[in-house]
Amino acid sequence: MKNEIGKKNMVFGFSYFITTLLLGLFLAFKAKTGGAAWHESETHEMLVTAHVHGNLESVLNIVVGYILCQLEVSAGLAGIVSILLLVAAIFHSGMLYLTGLGLGVAVNLAPIGALSLIAAMAMMAYLVAIGFKKSS
């Protein structure tokens, strides 16, 4: 690996994916036992949204972390992308988790995560364009 900056994203991504899997098990259990009131509740809607976005953001951390380890780019730029992607997951789907668990004001922080994700993806497009060196 060219650098180790993306390693923390991969570790975080796999760990966060475990939490989304556990949430999925909880949702499956509640699907059988929760009744109509549960399925129509805002809590159910928010936790399903957290589950879906959490899966995406955990996989993005794994994939982007791996790509960052392969790129030949400055540690500063790679570090910024790494941090933006961690912030994206924590402040986007993480705040949806907290909202679904009853901390309603947490949803107000979700746009921070969404904007971080947009910035991280824009920077990754640039880094991938410049970061792969041709082998001689």
N, C-alpha and C positions, 0 to 999 in steps of 0.2 A: 504494500500500500504506500502511496506517495506521501500521505500525511495521515495523522490520526484525528483530525478535527471532527470528522463525521462520525467517529466511533460513539461519542456520547449520544448522538441522534439515533444510532442503531440500537443502543442499549435502552434508551428511553422508549423508542418505538416498540420494541418487543415487550417491554414492561407495561406500557400503556395499552398495547393490544390485549394483554391479559385482562386488564380492567374492563375493556369493551366486551371481551368474551364472557366475563362474569356478569356484566350488565345484561348481555343477551340471554344468559341462563335465567336470570331474575325475570326478565320480560317474558320468556317462554313459560315460566312457572305462573306468573300473574295472568297470562293469556288463558290458562286453564282454570284458574281459581278466582280471578278478579271480578268477573261479572261485567255487566254492561256499564255500570258506573265507572269502573276502572278504565275501560276502553275509551270512554268519552271524556275522561279527566284531562286537565291541563298537565298534570304530573306525568301521565302516561305519554302524552304527546312530546313533552320536553325530554323525557328519558329515551324515547325512541330516536328523537333527533340527535341527542348526545351520543347514542349508540352508533348511529350511522356516520356522523361526522368524526367521532372518535376513531372508528375503524379506518376511515380515509386518512386522518391525520397521523395515526400510528404507522400505517404503511408508507405514507409520504416520508416520515422521519427515517424509516428503515432504508428506503430506496435512495433518498437524497443523501443520507449519511454515507451510504456505500459509494455513491457517485463522487461525493466530496473527497473521499479517501483515494479516488483514482485520478482526480484532476491535478494538473500542475499549475496551480494558481497561488496567489499570495495567501499566506495564512490569515491575514487581516480580512480579506474578502470572504474567504471560506468560513472564518469565524463569525462574521456578521450573518451570513446565511444560516449557519448552524443555530445561532441564538434566535434569529427571527422565526425559524421553524419550531423551536421549542416553545417560544412565546405564543406562536400561532395555536399550537395544540392546547396549551394550558389555558389561554385566555379565550379560545373559541369553544371547542367541545367541552373543555374543563368547566367553563362557566355554565354551559348548558347542563352538565351533570349537577352542579351545585344548585341551579335553579330548580331542576327536577326533584332534588332532595329537600326543597323547602326554602332555600336561601334566594328569594326572588330578586333581590337587587343585583345578584351576580350577573344576570343576563345583560345588564348595562355595560359590562366590561367585555362582552363578546365581540363587539366591533374592533377592539384592539387586536384580538386574535385574527380576525378576518383580514384586517389591513396588513398585519404581519405576514400572513400567508401570501397575500398578493405580492408584497415586496420580496419575499423569499423566492417565489416562483419567477418573478421578473429578473432577479439577480442570478438565479440558476440558469435561465435561458442565456444570459450573457456569459456566465462562467463556463457553461458547456460549449458555447461557441468558440471560446478562446482557450479552454483548458486542456483539451486533448492534444498531445504532441504527436506528430507523425513519427513512427519508428523508422530508424535508418537502416 
